Amino acid sequence: MTLKEFYLKNYPNDELGQSINDIEFIQLLHAVHSSDDVYEVIGVYDSVVRERLFSELANILNVDYDIIYYAWKA
């Protein structure tokens, strides 16, 4: 499932979902661990969208949200 598919399915009333890039979660994980601009990778410059996608990435990886968040901030 792509970021966009996930977001539109789970947050259908959030208009920002249509602007999310149609990429896989593995690409988001790569962005978290690199110097890539996570917001640019996502395609939306909104912290609520980022948090929701980070939360799902944490679920996929079976880790706590903080692991994803602090890896991004490192």
N, CA, C and O atoms as a DFTB+ gen file, in Angstrom:
296 C
 N C O
     1  1       0.847      -1.181       0.000
     2  2       0.000       0.000       0.000
     3  2       0.889       1.240       0.000
     4  3       1.877       1.309       0.731
     5  1       0.534       2.193      -0.809
     6  2       1.309       3.433      -0.865
     7  2       0.865       4.385       0.243
     8  3      -0.162       4.180       0.889
     9  1       1.656       5.420       0.441
    10  2       1.299       6.442       1.429
    11  2      -0.065       7.031       1.087
    12  3      -0.923       7.183       1.957
    13  1      -0.252       7.354      -0.164
    14  2      -1.494       7.984      -0.601
    15  2      -2.687       7.052      -0.395
    16  3      -3.724       7.481       0.113
    17  1      -2.553       5.780      -0.783
    18  2      -3.638       4.814      -0.603
    19  2      -4.006       4.684       0.868
    20  3      -5.181       4.715       1.233
    21  1      -2.980       4.537       1.707
    22  2      -3.209       4.428       3.145
    23  2      -3.950       5.648       3.664
    24  3      -4.945       5.527       4.379
    25  1      -3.456       6.821       3.299
    26  2      -4.010       8.053       3.850
    27  2      -5.446       8.274       3.399
    28  3      -6.305       8.627       4.208
    29  1      -5.711       8.071       2.121
    30  2      -7.065       8.271       1.603
    31  2      -8.048       7.279       2.207
    32  3      -9.211       7.612       2.434
    33  1      -7.588       6.072       2.465
    34  2      -8.452       5.053       3.070
    35  2      -8.777       5.405       4.525
    36  3      -9.919       5.265       4.962
    37  1      -7.777       5.858       5.262
    38  2      -7.937       6.080       6.693
    39  2      -8.373       7.495       7.073
    40  3      -8.917       7.707       8.157
    41  1      -8.138       8.447       6.199
    42  2      -8.503       9.844       6.473
    43  2      -9.191      10.435       5.241
    44  3      -8.696      11.401       4.659
    45  1     -10.315       9.867       4.847
    46  2     -10.960      10.274       3.593
    47  2     -11.456      11.723       3.572
    48  3     -11.663      12.284       2.496
    49  1     -11.644      12.322       4.716
    50  2     -12.140      13.698       4.767
    51  2     -11.033      14.744       4.772
    52  3     -11.314      15.942       4.739
    53  1      -9.782      14.305       4.814
    54  2      -8.658      15.235       4.811
    55  2      -8.270      15.514       3.361
    56  3      -7.730      14.645       2.676
    57  1      -8.544      16.711       2.909
    58  2      -8.284      17.094       1.523
    59  2      -6.809      17.010       1.145
    60  3      -6.489      16.896      -0.038
    61  1      -5.916      17.063       2.108
    62  2      -4.484      16.991       1.815
    63  2      -4.077      15.618       1.275
    64  3      -3.039      15.486       0.626
    65  1      -4.886      14.611       1.539
    66  2      -4.566      13.261       1.082
    67  2      -4.363      13.170      -0.412
    68  3      -3.540      12.380      -0.875
    69  1      -5.092      13.956      -1.173
    70  2      -4.954      13.940      -2.634
    71  2      -3.586      14.441      -3.094
    72  3      -3.149      14.121      -4.199
    73  1      -2.913      15.217      -2.261
    74  2      -1.612      15.791      -2.631
    75  2      -0.427      14.926      -2.228
    76  3       0.711      15.226      -2.590
    77  1      -0.680      13.863      -1.488
    78  2       0.404      12.988      -1.038
    79  2       0.966      12.237      -2.231
    80  3       0.219      11.753      -3.081
    81  1       2.289      12.145      -2.287
    82  2       2.939      11.401      -3.360
    83  2       2.573       9.926      -3.276
    84  3       2.423       9.374      -2.185
    85  1       2.432       9.304      -4.418
    86  2       2.039       7.896      -4.506
    87  2       3.291       7.022      -4.456
    88  3       3.699       6.427      -5.454
    89  1       3.893       6.962      -3.256
    90  2       5.132       6.200      -3.059
    91  2       4.920       5.153      -1.966
    92  3       3.941       5.207      -1.221
    93  1       5.836       4.217      -1.883
    94  2       5.771       3.149      -0.892
    95  2       6.339       3.625       0.449
    96  3       7.112       4.581       0.513
    97  1       5.936       2.936       1.506
    98  2       6.426       3.275       2.845
    99  2       7.928       3.071       2.977
   100  3       8.567       3.729       3.798
   101  1       8.504       2.168       2.183
   102  2       9.959       1.963       2.242
   103  2      10.689       3.232       1.813
   104  3      11.783       3.515       2.303
   105  1      10.093       3.991       0.907
   106  2      10.693       5.251       0.489
   107  2      10.617       6.295       1.603
   108  3      11.520       7.118       1.751
   109  1       9.550       6.259       2.375
   110  2       9.449       7.143       3.540
   111  2      10.495       6.758       4.571
   112  3      11.133       7.628       5.163
   113  1      10.674       5.473       4.790
   114  2      11.698       5.011       5.730
   115  2      13.080       5.478       5.288
   116  3      13.877       5.928       6.111
   117  1      13.364       5.374       4.008
   118  2      14.652       5.844       3.491
   119  2      14.814       7.349       3.761
   120  3      15.890       7.794       4.161
   121  1      13.773       8.109       3.548
   122  2      13.842       9.553       3.786
   123  2      14.085       9.870       5.253
   124  3      14.803      10.816       5.577
   125  1      13.490       9.083       6.139
   126  2      13.686       9.282       7.583
   127  2      15.157       9.101       7.947
   128  3      15.679       9.808       8.808
   129  1      15.820       8.157       7.293
   130  2      17.206       7.833       7.632
   131  2      18.237       8.565       6.780
   132  3      19.438       8.344       6.939
   133  1      17.791       9.418       5.894
   134  2      18.728      10.147       5.038
   135  2      18.548      11.646       5.245
   136  3      17.809      12.092       6.122
   137  1      19.224      12.379       4.440
   138  2      19.101      13.835       4.555
   139  2      17.978      14.370       3.665
   140  3      17.831      15.583       3.512
   141  1      17.185      13.468       3.077
   142  2      16.065      13.905       2.236
   143  2      15.052      14.692       3.073
   144  3      14.865      14.417       4.259
   145  1      14.415      15.653       2.454
   146  2      13.349      16.418       3.102
   147  2      12.103      15.531       3.154
   148  3      11.483      15.267       2.124
   149  1      11.746      15.080       4.337
   150  2      10.616      14.166       4.512
   151  2       9.335      14.770       3.950
   152  3       8.541      14.072       3.320
   153  1       9.137      16.047       4.171
   154  2       7.924      16.695       3.677
   155  2       7.885      16.691       2.142
   156  3       6.824      16.509       1.546
   157  1       9.032      16.889       1.516
   158  2       9.087      16.848       0.061
   159  2       8.805      15.436      -0.450
   160  3       8.114      15.261      -1.454
   161  1       9.337      14.439       0.237
   162  2       9.096      13.041      -0.133
   163  2       7.608      12.713      -0.007
   164  3       7.037      12.053      -0.875
   165  1       6.988      13.174       1.068
   166  2       5.554      12.941       1.284
   167  2       4.736      13.718       0.254
   168  3       3.725      13.223      -0.244
   169  1       5.170      14.922      -0.057
   170  2       4.448      15.758      -1.004
   171  2       3.517      16.754      -0.346
   172  3       2.856      17.537      -1.029
   173  1       3.460      16.730       0.967
   174  2       2.596      17.625       1.739
   175  2       3.413      18.169       2.905
   176  3       4.063      17.411       3.625
   177  1       3.377      19.480       3.085
   178  2       4.114      20.124       4.166
   179  2       3.176      20.390       5.336
   180  3       2.846      21.536       5.644
   181  1       2.754      19.303       5.980
   182  2       1.812      19.397       7.091
   183  2       2.229      18.395       8.160
   184  3       2.381      17.207       7.878
   185  1       2.414      18.874       9.386
   186  2       2.909      18.002      10.456
   187  2       1.906      16.926      10.862
   188  3       2.311      15.838      11.272
   189  1       0.614      17.206      10.757
   190  2      -0.388      16.188      11.110
   191  2      -0.318      15.030      10.119
   192  3      -0.386      13.869      10.521
   193  1      -0.184      15.330       8.839
   194  2      -0.045      14.285       7.826
   195  2       1.218      13.484       8.094
   196  3       1.189      12.253       8.085
   197  1       2.340      14.181       8.336
   198  2       3.600      13.486       8.628
   199  2       3.449      12.574       9.835
   200  3       3.892      11.426       9.798
   201  1       2.830      13.063      10.906
   202  2       2.662      12.250      12.111
   203  2       1.840      11.002      11.828
   204  3       2.168       9.918      12.311
   205  1       0.781      11.145      11.054
   206  2      -0.060       9.990      10.732
   207  2       0.711       8.971       9.897
   208  3       0.574       7.765      10.105
   209  1       1.511       9.446       8.962
   210  2       2.297       8.531       8.134
   211  2       3.431       7.901       8.934
   212  3       3.725       6.718       8.761
   213  1       4.066       8.670       9.803
   214  2       5.088       8.100      10.685
   215  2       4.479       7.040      11.595
   216  3       5.093       6.003      11.843
   217  1       3.289       7.296      12.084
   218  2       2.610       6.340      12.957
   219  2       2.350       5.030      12.217
   220  3       2.564       3.951      12.769
   221  1       1.895       5.121      10.982
   222  2       1.665       3.898      10.203
   223  2       2.980       3.199       9.879
   224  3       3.041       1.970       9.894
   225  1       4.017       3.948       9.589
   226  2       5.333       3.351       9.353
   227  2       5.790       2.600      10.602
   228  3       6.323       1.495      10.499
   229  1       5.591       3.183      11.764
   230  2       5.926       2.513      13.018
   231  2       5.121       1.225      13.173
   232  3       5.657       0.206      13.608
   233  1       3.845       1.266      12.822
   234  2       3.016       0.052      12.886
   235  2       3.538      -1.020      11.948
   236  3       3.622      -2.188      12.326
   237  1       3.886      -0.637      10.737
   238  2       4.417      -1.584       9.755
   239  2       5.691      -2.230      10.276
   240  3       5.887      -3.436      10.132
   241  1       6.552      -1.426      10.878
   242  2       7.838      -1.919      11.380
   243  2       7.743      -2.540      12.769
   244  3       8.708      -3.109      13.281
   245  1       6.552      -2.419      13.370
   246  2       6.327      -2.941      14.714
   247  2       7.293      -2.323      15.732
   248  3       7.902      -3.016      16.547
   249  1       7.406      -1.002      15.653
   250  2       8.232      -0.245      16.596
   251  2       7.399       0.907      17.131
   252  3       6.345       1.230      16.584
   253  1       7.869       1.513      18.186
   254  2       7.208       2.671      18.763
   255  2       7.381       3.880      17.842
   256  3       8.407       4.018      17.175
   257  1       6.386       4.741      17.810
   258  2       6.430       5.957      17.001
   259  2       7.708       6.755      17.266
   260  3       8.310       7.294      16.338
   261  1       8.114       6.828      18.516
   262  2       9.298       7.615      18.879
   263  2      10.551       7.145      18.158
   264  3      11.441       7.953      17.892
   265  1      10.642       5.873      17.837
   266  2      11.803       5.359      17.104
   267  2      11.876       6.035      15.735
   268  3      12.947       6.468      15.309
   269  1      10.755       6.121      15.059
   270  2      10.707       6.762      13.752
   271  2      10.996       8.269      13.883
   272  3      11.799       8.831      13.139
   273  1      10.331       8.889      14.831
   274  2      10.469      10.327      15.015
   275  2      11.926      10.713      15.327
   276  3      12.474      11.626      14.708
   277  1      12.539      10.025      16.274
   278  2      13.909      10.395      16.654
   279  2      14.934      10.002      15.600
   280  3      15.992      10.625      15.515
   281  1      14.648       8.991      14.799
   282  2      15.526       8.657      13.678
   283  2      15.493       9.798      12.654
   284  3      16.511      10.137      12.050
   285  1      14.320      10.372      12.475
   286  2      14.165      11.499      11.543
   287  2      14.887      12.732      12.070
   288  3      15.517      13.455      11.298
   289  1      14.805      12.977      13.352
   290  2      15.410      14.174      13.938
   291  2      16.922      14.056      14.131
   292  3      17.599      15.053      14.383
   293  1      17.448      12.837      14.012
   294  2      18.892      12.620      14.255
   295  2      19.760      13.266      13.210
   296  3      20.985      13.172      13.280
